[in-house]
């Protein structure tokens, strides 16, 4: 390598060195700095969208019917699984229900795939008005607007 460089004059060596510095700087910007800046901007947009969603959800909660159903108003006849199955059918969510597993006599775990969010909220409002409580609920958004995947655990108080 030194023999290769020895053939060039000092001026040519400086030009090659300057070109190498320019290539390194442009390469670092293209491979490190620009992707980092794009990722930061993407994360900031995502945070802003989540804040907007949270604000909307808080306003939606304020519009939901208030009052907790007491155990005296509970209209569950038969097993909890049968009651839930009937409620799922009434809401038209049978095809989106991917799993329903009883946990003892007073709890049930459900998983929905690609369910309309508004129908899911309607289902939850229906079972809540019949005396069931949501013990755990996880909602994952999908690529389609208004469609979610969810994991819900309902319990009889």
C-alpha positions in Angstrom: 0.0 0.0 0.0 2.8 2.4 0.8 4.4 1.7 -2.6 1.1 2.6 -4.2 0.9 5.9 -2.3 4.6 6.7 -2.9 4.0 7.0 -6.6 1.7 10.0 -6.1 2.7 13.6 -5.3 1.8 15.4 -2.0 -1.0 17.3 -3.8 -2.6 14.1 -5.1 -2.3 12.4 -1.7 -4.1 15.4 -0.1 -6.8 15.2 -2.8 -7.3 11.5 -2.1 -7.4 12.2 1.7 -9.9 15.0 1.2 -12.1 12.7 -1.0 -11.9 10.0 1.7 -13.0 12.4 4.4 -15.9 13.6 2.2 -17.0 10.0 1.5 -16.8 9.1 5.2 -18.8 12.1 6.3 -21.5 11.5 3.6 -21.6 7.8 4.4 -21.9 8.4 8.2 -24.8 10.8 7.5 -26.6 8.5 5.1 -26.1 5.3 7.2 -26.3 6.6 10.8 -27.6 10.2 11.2 -30.5 10.2 8.6 -32.0 6.9 9.8 -31.8 8.0 13.4 -33.5 11.3 12.6 -36.3 9.5 10.7 -36.8 7.0 13.6 -37.1 9.9 16.1 -39.6 11.7 13.9 -41.6 8.5 13.5 -41.7 7.9 17.3 -42.7 11.4 18.0 -45.6 11.1 15.5 -46.6 7.8 17.1 -46.6 9.4 20.6 -48.7 12.3 19.3 -51.2 9.8 17.7 -51.4 7.9 21.0 -52.1 11.1 22.9 -54.9 11.9 20.5 -56.3 8.4 20.9 -56.1 8.7 24.7 -57.9 12.0 24.7 -60.6 10.5 22.5 -60.9 7.5 24.7 -61.3 9.7 27.8 -64.1 11.6 26.1 -65.7 8.3 25.1 -65.6 7.0 28.6 -67.3 10.2 29.8 -70.1 9.6 27.4 -70.6 5.9 28.4 -73.5 5.0 30.7 -72.7 5.3 34.3 -73.7 3.1 37.2 -72.5 -0.3 38.1 -75.0 -3.2 37.9 -75.6 -4.7 41.3 -75.7 -8.4 41.9 -79.4 -8.2 42.4 -79.9 -7.0 38.8 -77.7 -9.7 37.4 -79.7 -11.6 34.7 -77.3 -14.4 34.1 -79.1 -17.7 34.0 -77.1 -20.9 33.5 -73.4 -21.0 33.2 -71.3 -17.9 32.6 -69.9 -19.5 29.3 -73.5 -20.0 27.9 -74.5 -16.4 28.8 -71.3 -15.0 27.2 -71.9 -17.1 24.1 -75.4 -15.8 23.7 -74.2 -12.2 24.2 -71.5 -12.7 21.5 -74.1 -14.1 19.1 -76.5 -11.1 19.8 -73.7 -8.7 19.0 -72.7 -10.6 15.8 -69.2 -11.3 17.0 -69.1 -15.1 16.7 -66.8 -15.1 13.7 -64.3 -12.7 15.3 -64.2 -14.7 18.6 -61.1 -16.9 18.4 -61.0 -18.3 21.9 -63.3 -18.4 25.0 -62.0 -20.2 28.1 -63.7 -20.4 31.4 -61.5 -19.7 34.5 -63.4 -21.3 37.3 -67.1 -20.6 37.7 -67.0 -16.8 37.9 -64.4 -15.8 35.2 -64.0 -16.2 31.5 -61.2 -15.3 29.1 -61.9 -14.3 25.5 -59.8 -13.4 22.5 -61.1 -11.6 19.5 -59.3 -11.3 16.1 -60.1 -8.4 13.7 -63.2 -7.2 15.5 -64.8 -3.8 14.9 -64.0 -1.6 18.0 -67.5 -0.2 18.2 -69.1 -3.7 18.3 -66.6 -4.8 20.9 -67.6 -1.8 23.1 -71.2 -2.6 22.6 -70.6 -6.2 23.7 -68.7 -5.0 26.8 -71.6 -2.5 27.6 -74.1 -5.4 27.3 -72.3 -7.8 29.6 -71.5 -5.0 32.0 -75.2 -4.1 32.2 -75.9 -7.7 33.1 -73.6 -7.6 36.1 -70.2 -8.7 34.7 -67.1 -6.7 35.2 -64.0 -6.4 33.0 -61.1 -7.7 35.0 -58.5 -7.3 32.3 -58.6 -5.9 28.8 -55.9 -5.5 26.2 -56.5 -4.0 22.8 -54.1 -4.1 19.9 -54.8 -2.0 16.8 -54.6 -3.6 13.4 -53.7 -2.2 10.0 -57.4 -1.5 9.3 -59.0 1.6 10.9 -61.6 0.8 13.6 -60.5 -2.9 13.7 -58.7 -4.3 16.7 -57.5 -7.6 18.3 -58.4 -7.9 21.9 -58.0 -10.1 25.0 -60.7 -9.7 27.6 -61.2 -11.3 31.0 -64.7 -10.9 32.4 -65.7 -11.8 36.0 -68.9 -12.2 37.9 -68.6 -10.0 41.1 
